[in-house]
Amino acid sequence: QVQLVESGGGLVQPGGSLRLSCIVSGFILEYSGIGWFRQARGKEQEFVASINWTGGSIYYADSVKGRFTISRDNAKNTMYLQMNSLKPEDTGVYYCAASQWPTPENPGFPYEYNTWGQGTQVTVSS
């Protein structure tokens, strides 16, 4: 059974950090492009970050550039999102996703990904 399970979300004060993890089971992550998306309450889902199978192509949304870092550990079949200097506007449900393509042509778009996690809540508030 193919499954992506996120963890690491929670409540953090502005300026704080969180590290999200996404453990993959049921398929080998090594040959897949991966991404993180988020959705705030009442808003549309938005792209956060992506990394292709080699790690040679990495993209970030402008809103998180310089603060978030996407990474992958193929040996552990796991992807990560390190989030620093968190802001209240980073609040939302964060989803990890895996693509059937090693290097998605348009990694910022959800249609490039065919397997999704259930989401983990991140709340940035004082």
C-alpha positions as CSV (number, residue, x, y, z in Angstrom):
1,Q,0.0,0.0,0.0
2,V,1.4,3.3,-1.1
3,Q,1.4,5.8,1.8
4,L,2.9,9.1,2.7
5,V,2.8,10.1,6.4
6,E,3.7,13.6,7.6
7,S,4.8,14.5,11.1
8,G,6.4,17.3,12.9
9,G,3.7,19.9,12.8
10,G,2.5,21.9,15.8
11,L,2.2,25.2,17.5
12,V,5.2,27.5,17.4
13,Q,5.8,31.2,18.2
14,P,6.8,33.6,15.4
15,G,10.5,33.4,14.7
16,G,10.6,29.7,15.8
17,S,11.4,26.6,13.8
18,L,9.8,23.3,12.9
19,R,11.0,20.3,10.9
20,L,8.4,18.4,9.0
21,S,9.0,14.8,8.0
22,C,7.3,12.7,5.4
23,I,7.9,8.9,5.5
24,V,7.1,7.0,2.4
25,S,6.0,3.4,2.2
26,G,4.9,1.2,-0.6
27,F,7.3,2.5,-3.2
28,I,10.9,3.6,-3.6
29,L,11.1,7.4,-3.2
30,E,14.6,7.6,-4.8
31,Y,13.3,8.0,-8.4
32,S,10.5,10.5,-7.6
33,G,10.4,14.2,-7.6
34,I,8.9,15.4,-4.3
35,G,7.2,18.5,-3.1
36,W,5.6,20.3,-0.2
37,F,2.4,22.3,-0.4
38,R,0.3,24.1,2.2
39,Q,-3.2,25.3,2.6
40,A,-4.4,28.0,5.0
41,R,-8.0,28.0,6.2
42,G,-10.2,29.6,3.6
43,K,-7.5,29.8,1.0
44,E,-6.3,27.7,-1.9
45,Q,-3.5,25.2,-1.7
46,E,-0.2,26.7,-2.5
47,F,3.2,25.5,-3.5
48,V,6.0,25.6,-0.9
49,A,9.0,23.7,-2.2
50,S,10.1,20.9,-4.5
51,I,13.2,18.8,-5.2
52,N,13.8,16.5,-8.0
53,W,15.2,13.0,-7.7
54,T,18.9,13.9,-7.9
55,G,18.5,17.0,-5.7
56,G,19.9,19.1,-8.5
57,S,16.7,21.0,-9.1
58,I,15.2,22.7,-6.1
59,Y,12.5,25.4,-6.1
60,Y,10.9,27.5,-3.4
61,A,7.9,29.8,-3.3
62,D,9.1,33.4,-2.9
63,S,7.3,33.6,0.4
64,V,9.5,31.0,2.0
65,K,12.8,31.4,0.2
66,G,15.7,31.8,2.5
67,R,13.7,30.5,5.5
68,F,12.7,26.9,4.4
69,T,14.8,24.1,3.2
70,I,13.6,21.0,1.4
71,S,15.6,17.8,1.6
72,R,15.4,14.1,1.1
73,D,17.0,11.0,2.5
74,N,16.5,8.2,0.0
75,A,18.1,5.6,2.2
76,K,15.3,6.3,4.7
77,N,12.6,6.8,2.0
78,T,11.9,10.1,3.8
79,M,11.5,13.8,2.8
80,Y,11.9,16.8,5.0
81,L,11.0,20.5,5.2
82,Q,13.0,22.5,7.7
83,M,11.2,25.7,8.5
84,N,13.0,28.6,10.2
85,S,12.0,32.2,11.1
86,L,8.3,31.2,11.0
87,K,5.7,33.8,10.5
88,P,2.0,33.8,11.3
89,E,1.3,33.7,7.6
90,D,3.0,30.3,7.4
91,T,0.1,28.8,9.3
92,G,-1.7,26.0,7.5
93,V,-1.9,22.4,6.8
94,Y,1.2,21.1,5.1
95,Y,1.2,18.3,2.6
96,C,4.0,16.2,1.2
97,A,3.7,14.8,-2.3
98,A,5.5,12.5,-4.6
99,S,5.6,12.6,-8.4
100,Q,5.6,9.8,-10.8
101,W,8.3,11.8,-12.6
102,P,11.9,12.0,-11.4
103,T,12.0,15.7,-12.5
104,P,8.5,17.2,-12.9
105,E,8.3,19.7,-15.6
106,N,6.2,22.1,-13.6
107,P,7.0,21.2,-9.9
108,G,5.0,24.1,-8.5
109,F,1.7,22.6,-9.7
110,P,-0.2,19.9,-7.8
111,Y,-1.1,17.9,-10.9
112,E,2.5,16.9,-11.2
113,Y,2.2,14.8,-8.1
114,N,0.2,11.6,-7.9
115,T,0.7,10.6,-4.3
116,W,-0.1,12.8,-1.3
117,G,0.1,12.6,2.5
118,Q,-2.8,13.4,4.8
119,G,-1.3,16.7,6.0
120,T,0.1,18.1,9.2
121,Q,-1.1,21.3,10.9
122,V,1.4,24.1,11.5
123,T,0.3,27.0,13.6
124,V,2.5,30.0,14.1
125,S,1.1,32.2,16.8
126,S,2.2,34.0,20.0
